[in-house]
């Protein structure tokens, strides 16, 4: 995402806790900062994409004291309740916060074709739009509703994670019966069972037996957990999601915490006595 901003001609200042990433982006033309606060002292628009709630709060609190920042764009997946809590860090400042979580595989981040889901001030969203367009091909403005982008992202990830488990169970059932998984995927992808998993990373992982696709499985568990918690707080049913959360939790406990999300198939298959390397 940062590289695509550079390619589009933006002046980019970066910070990350991993020095090798900083060095790589500095070589690509970015200015390297020594902290999130330094980024906020040098950049009017600060964009963050973080993988834990704790990091979300810590970075927002640090950025809130910056001298240059005027718009804070949270591109993480936190959920609307957490987004509301993070906004508190900017109370009493002149900083406007946008929720702008992204959707898409790592390949889409690389080629600049992510989906960006934006909510908050329309004026601020329009100001940041050129940067969004450098990173994504589908930019959706949800409205001036705090956490709206986060709610939409949770709904998307809820469906994606449910699909991952349902697809894993369906393919496992077929293999157990004696069907060829390649033929199963071919049939599913021209039938009503087609989804982002049958035509994407899970299919590739099962057929190659290389489960390297997707984000870390801990992030999948985080996302489905956030969605279930939000649904429960709204009094909205999330029974399927609760079951999926439990399946991911069990896989994490058996070693999935060190694997990518496509590896969930291995743990589902193991329950049927099929050895794809799962616990």
Buried (B, 14 or more C-beta within 10 A) or exposed (E): BBBBBBEBEBEBBBBBEEEEBBEBBEEEEBBBBEEBBBBBBBBEBBBBBBBEBEBBBBBBBBBBBBEBBBBBBBBBBBBBBBBBBBBEBBEEBEBBBBBBBBBBBEEBBEEBBBBBBBBBBEEBBEBBBEBBBBBBEBBBBBEEEBBBBBBBBBBBBBBBBBBBBBBBBBBBEBBEEEEEBEEBBEBBEEEEBBBBBBBBBBBBBBEEEEBEBBBBBBBBBBBBBBBBBBBEEEEEEBEBBBEBBEBBBBBBEEBBEEBBBBBBBBBBBBEEEBEBBBE
